[in-house]
Structures are given as structure tokens and as C-alpha cells.
């Protein structure tokens, strides 16, 4: 039970204010379908954290801390720029989105955004710490992520009618840009 509870607590606390929590808020505000978004977050997190638990220690040994820091900094800059680009949907895009839906969009976006995130790194470290107990660690980190993101999705869904999505994008872009600068300088915003 210790690996599950420790993993749950570490990741739930680490996720508060994290970029994936911002993504959950943004997806809820734009797509306005909380149940498929929450299910997408659950599946994406489970897959991502299982991957982190299996290969995290190996990847960590390959990368120097400086290379990891600059790579994360570059990814934050890319996310900040991406957040500034408003969604424009053509008739073909709308048809694809309807087929893909909120669930698949969330699974893809959330899985990719979680790559290299502190909660993914925490999962790898916890899997190494609790050697041989991968399943309780992954279930704990996934539960922690889910518990931290449920309020963001519910708030984003209800606030979408009162907030302009463009201001949410600007705020998310500013946070990603700040995190990029601080990461490259050797610090963490979140």
C-alpha cells in the first residue's frame, strides 16, 4: 500500500499548477465535454506513466542534467508559441474533430504534453525506488494525476461560458514562456 499512497501523494501535489493541468483546463474550455476529457486524461496518464515506470531509469541514465534542462526549456518555448496560435477550423478540420472527438484529442494531447513532465519523471523515480512494485506505483501516480485534474476540467467546462478562450491561451503561453526561461536558467516555475 505504501508505493500506491506515496505515488498518489507525490504526483497529486506535483500536478497542481503543472502544464498538463493547464492543458486540462484549456481542453475543457474549448471542447466542453468533461466526461470524455476526463476519460482521455485517465487513459493518457496510465499509458504515459506505465512507459515512464518501465523506461524512466534507462532514459535518465542516458541524458545529462544539462541536456535534459535545455530540452525541456525548448519544449516549453514550443508550447508557449503553440498556445498563442488560435484554433482555426475548416470544414475538413471540423469533420476530423467530430470523428476524433474530445476523448481522442485529449488522449493524444495529454500523452504528448506529459512527456518529460515532472510527474512523468517522478513516476520513473518512484518506480526505481519501489523496485519490483511497478503496478502500485503506476496506479498511484495515475490516480494522483486524475485527482489533480478533475477540478481543472470541471472549472474549465463551467468557466468556458464566462471566460474568453483567447485569455486562457494567453495565460498558458505566458506560464510556458516563464517556465522555459527559468528551466534554461536552472530553475523550475512549477
TAZIFEN-V378515 format. One line per field, one symbol per residue. ss: DSSP state (A for helix, B for strand, O for the rest). psi: psi as a letter, one per 30 degrees, with the letter a starting at -180 (. if undefined). A space follows every 50 residues. Layout:
ss->???
psi->???
This chain:
ss->OAAAAAAAAAAAAAAOOOAAAAAAAAAAAAAOOAAAAAAAAAAAAAAAAA AAAAAAAAAAAAOOAAAAAAAAAAAAAAAAAAAAOOOOOOAAAAAAAAAA AAAAAAAAAAAAAAOOOAAAAAAAAAAAAOOOOAAAAAAAAAAAAAAAAA AAAAAAAAAOOOOOAAAAAAAAAAAAAAAAAAAAOOOOOO
psi->eeeeeeeeeeeeeffjglefeeeeeeeeeefhieeeeeeeeeeeeeeefe eeeefeeeeefekleeeeeeeeeeeeeeeeeeffjkkkkleeeeeeeeee leeeeeeeeeeeffkgleeeeeeeeeeeehkfheeeeeeeeeeeeeeffe eeeeeeeefeffkkeeeeeeeeeeeeeeeeeeeffglke.
